[in-house]
Amino acid sequence: IIGGVVFIAVELLMRRKNPEKISFEAGSHDEIAKISYKQAFIIGLAQCLAMIPGTSRSGSTIVAGLLCGLSRTGAAAFSFLLALPTMFAATFYDVFKNRELFISNADNIYLFLLGAAVAFVVALFVLRAFLSFVSKFSYISFGVYRIIIGAVFLLFVL
């Protein structure tokens, strides 16, 4: 719920602060190539907020990207690129930690590789769909979605 409120607040702030920069049609590829070291460092620091339980890594980096002056699509695309080293490191660590599963049964390696391939293909489709959504709509709708989902989950917990 808090993340949804943050998305709405940042979207409204960016509209008021710099309406032309928050345009829907910004080119993310050119924009990512022009990200400064300072912007990348700040967005990378925001990724550390994901260590707080319940905090979205992509949400924190997208919000930081918007606050650093990136467009909607640029912030989302950079957030997903920033996830790659983190996911590879986490995967490598998990495989290393559970290496005995692969040693004891070679079929596990094939299942792991199949799962990784399927996850990669699905991630590409989801990324493309999300970037398409962000290029057409503001983050306000995404914030409202998060608030509604959070409220539904709270109803089940309480």
Backbone torsions as a table, in degrees:
resi	resn	phi	psi	omega
1	ILE	NA	-43.7	179.6
2	ILE	-62.4	-41.6	178.2
3	GLY	-60.8	-38.2	177.4
4	GLY	-64.2	-43.0	177.6
5	VAL	-62.8	-40.3	179.1
6	VAL	-63.5	-44.5	178.8
7	PHE	-59.2	-44.4	179.9
8	ILE	-64.6	-45.0	-178.8
9	ALA	-63.1	-43.7	-179.5
10	VAL	-67.1	-40.4	178.0
11	GLU	-60.4	-46.6	179.7
12	LEU	-65.5	-39.1	177.5
13	LEU	-62.6	-44.6	-179.2
14	MET	-66.9	-35.0	177.2
15	ARG	-64.1	-41.4	-178.0
16	ARG	-74.2	-39.2	-174.9
17	LYS	-74.0	-45.5	-172.8
18	ASN	-151.4	76.4	-172.7
19	PRO	-59.0	-33.9	-177.6
20	GLU	-75.6	-26.7	-179.1
21	LYS	-73.8	-26.2	-176.5
22	ILE	-88.3	18.8	-176.7
23	SER	-57.9	157.4	-177.8
24	PHE	-79.2	-23.3	-170.6
25	GLU	-104.6	22.0	-179.6
26	ALA	-65.4	142.8	-179.7
27	GLY	-85.6	111.7	-173.3
28	SER	-71.6	-32.3	-177.2
29	HIS	-65.7	-49.1	178.5
30	ASP	-65.0	-38.7	-177.6
31	GLU	-65.6	-41.9	-180.0
32	ILE	-64.1	-38.1	178.9
33	ALA	-64.0	-23.7	-177.2
34	LYS	-99.3	5.7	179.3
35	ILE	-66.0	131.2	-179.6
36	SER	-78.9	164.3	176.9
37	TYR	-62.3	-36.4	179.3
38	LYS	-64.0	-46.9	178.5
39	GLN	-61.1	-45.4	-179.4
40	ALA	-62.1	-39.7	179.8
41	PHE	-65.3	-44.3	179.8
42	ILE	-63.7	-43.8	179.0
43	ILE	-65.2	-38.9	176.6
44	GLY	-63.1	-39.7	176.2
45	LEU	-63.2	-38.4	179.0
46	ALA	-62.3	-29.1	178.4
47	GLN	-62.8	-27.7	178.9
48	CYS	-64.3	-22.3	178.4
49	LEU	-62.1	-20.6	180.0
50	ALA	-66.8	-12.5	175.9
51	MET	-72.1	-15.3	174.7
52	ILE	-79.0	123.1	-177.9
53	PRO	-54.1	132.6	178.4
54	GLY	88.9	-4.1	-180.0
55	THR	-90.5	131.8	-179.9
56	SER	-79.8	125.7	177.8
57	ARG	-63.8	-47.4	-179.1
58	SER	-67.8	-37.3	178.4
59	GLY	-62.1	-44.5	-178.7
60	SER	-67.5	-36.8	-179.9
61	THR	-75.6	-33.9	176.7
62	ILE	-66.1	-44.9	178.4
63	VAL	-61.5	-44.1	178.0
64	ALA	-62.0	-40.3	177.5
65	GLY	-61.4	-42.8	177.5
66	LEU	-62.9	-43.2	-179.8
67	LEU	-68.7	-23.1	176.6
68	CYS	-86.0	0.9	174.5
69	GLY	101.3	7.0	178.0
70	LEU	-79.2	157.8	174.7
71	SER	-74.9	173.0	177.4
72	ARG	-57.2	-51.4	-177.4
73	THR	-69.0	-36.6	178.4
74	GLY	-64.2	-43.8	179.4
75	ALA	-65.0	-41.5	-179.8
76	ALA	-68.0	-44.8	-178.7
77	ALA	-64.1	-43.1	179.4
78	PHE	-66.4	-35.8	177.8
79	SER	-60.4	-43.0	179.6
80	PHE	-70.0	-37.1	176.1
81	LEU	-65.0	-38.5	179.6
82	LEU	-65.6	-24.6	-179.7
83	ALA	-74.0	-25.0	-173.7
84	LEU	-57.1	-52.6	179.8
85	PRO	-62.0	-36.7	179.4
86	THR	-63.7	-45.9	-179.1
87	MET	-68.0	-39.5	177.6
88	PHE	-63.7	-42.8	179.2
89	ALA	-64.1	-43.6	179.3
90	ALA	-64.2	-39.6	178.5
91	THR	-65.8	-46.2	179.6
92	PHE	-60.3	-43.8	179.1
93	TYR	-62.4	-44.0	-179.3
94	ASP	-65.0	-41.0	177.7
95	VAL	-64.6	-43.0	179.1
96	PHE	-63.2	-43.8	-178.9
97	LYS	-64.1	-32.2	-177.5
98	ASN	-110.1	27.8	-175.9
99	ARG	-59.3	-27.9	-179.9
100	GLU	-64.7	-26.3	176.2
101	LEU	-65.6	-34.7	-179.8
102	PHE	-80.3	-32.4	179.8
103	ILE	-71.4	-41.2	-175.9
104	SER	-73.6	-26.9	-177.2
105	ASN	-146.5	108.3	-176.7
106	ALA	-63.8	-24.0	179.0
107	ASP	-64.2	-26.6	178.6
108	ASN	-62.0	-31.9	178.7
109	ILE	-63.6	-43.6	-179.4
110	TYR	-66.7	-39.9	177.3
111	LEU	-64.4	-41.2	178.2
112	PHE	-61.9	-47.4	-179.8
113	LEU	-64.5	-39.4	177.0
114	LEU	-63.4	-45.8	178.3
115	GLY	-61.2	-41.1	178.6
116	ALA	-64.3	-41.9	179.9
117	ALA	-65.3	-44.6	179.1
118	VAL	-63.8	-44.0	179.3
119	ALA	-61.6	-38.6	179.5
120	PHE	-64.5	-46.4	-179.5
121	VAL	-63.9	-44.8	178.6
122	VAL	-62.5	-41.1	179.3
123	ALA	-61.8	-38.6	177.9
124	LEU	-62.4	-43.6	178.6
125	PHE	-65.6	-42.3	179.6
126	VAL	-65.6	-41.8	178.5
127	LEU	-61.2	-46.3	179.0
128	ARG	-61.5	-43.4	179.8
129	ALA	-64.9	-42.2	-179.1
130	PHE	-66.5	-43.3	178.4
131	LEU	-64.5	-35.4	176.1
132	SER	-65.5	-43.1	178.2
133	PHE	-61.3	-46.5	-177.5
134	VAL	-66.5	-30.2	179.7
135	SER	-75.0	-16.3	-178.4
136	LYS	-108.0	-27.3	-174.9
137	PHE	-128.1	159.3	179.0
138	SER	-83.4	172.1	177.3
139	TYR	-77.4	-4.0	178.0
140	ILE	-63.2	-44.4	179.0
141	SER	-63.5	-36.6	177.2
142	PHE	-66.9	-39.2	177.0
143	GLY	-63.9	-42.8	178.1
144	VAL	-62.8	-42.4	177.3
145	TYR	-57.7	-45.9	-179.4
146	ARG	-63.8	-38.9	179.4
147	ILE	-65.4	-44.2	-179.8
148	ILE	-63.9	-47.0	179.4
149	ILE	-62.0	-41.9	178.2
150	GLY	-62.1	-40.8	178.8
151	ALA	-66.0	-40.2	178.4
152	VAL	-61.9	-44.7	179.0
153	PHE	-64.1	-38.4	177.5
154	LEU	-62.4	-37.6	177.8
155	LEU	-60.8	-37.1	179.5
156	PHE	-74.2	-30.1	-178.5
157	VAL	-78.0	-37.9	-176.5
158	LEU	-81.3	NA	NA
